[in-house]
Amino acid sequence: MDIAALSMAMNQATLMQNVSLAVAKQAMEVQQQNTAQLVEMLDAPHPTAGQTIDIQV
């Protein structure tokens, strides 16, 4: 394998690795946003909580 082909192959491998890392980072950011929204939703009070009282006589 000549130097030019080796250089191109190494650059292509580096590019593929960088793209893969960028996609993984983006997926992690989306997951963090989803988690934050889920936590926010779970912390919100229930809309009908406290409006009725169950009494048994």
N, C-alpha and C positions, 0 to 999 in steps of 0.2 A: 504494500500500500504506500503510495507516495505521500509526501508531506501535505500537499494541498487537500487531498481527500481525507487524510487524518484530521486536519484542522477543521474541515467542514463537518465531519462526523462529531468531533468534540463540541463544536459550537452548537450543532443541532441538539445534541444530548443536553447541553447546558440550558438551551432555550426550552426544551421539553420539561426539564426539571423546574425551571423558573415559572413556567405556565402552570404546572401542576401545583406548585406551592401557592401561587396566586389564587387558584381556584379553591384550594383547601382553606386559605385564609378568608376568602369571601364566604364560603360555607360556614365557617366558624362564626363570622360576624352576624350572619343571618340567624344562626342558631342562638346566639346571645340575645339578639333582639326578640326572638320568639320566646325565649325563657323569661326575659324581662316583662314582656306583655302577659305571659301566663301568671307570673308572680303578682303583677298588678291586678289582674282579674281576680285572683284568689284572695287578695287583700281587700277587695271592694265588698261592702256589705250587701247582703241579699236584699233585693228590692221589696220583698214582702215580709221581711223579718220584723217581728214586734208589732204587727198590725192586728193580730188575733190572739186570743187566749183560749186554750183548750181547758174546759172545766168539766169535771165529772161529778155528779151529785149522787 
